[in-house]
Amino acid sequence: MIASIDTRLDRIAAALPVLVRNLSRLGYNFARPDAVLSGAEPTVAASIHQIESEIGPVPYALAQFWKRIGGIDLCGS
């Protein structure tokens, strides 16, 4: 199951820049262009540790998403 999650996240990470490029070509205006694909924060591991120490384990898929992809902001029009 973990390998399947990792494979899917790899595919998502590869597809996101293509999606953003295609939206831009179609005239989509991102509300915050600098935040569209923010990437993983340098402190992501510490942040995950902090969350886990306060509320318990973060699901594997979510933790890996934060580590590999970071954030996505497709808000706009």
Helices and strands as residue ranges (DSSP letters): H 2-25, G 33-35, H 44-55, H 60-68
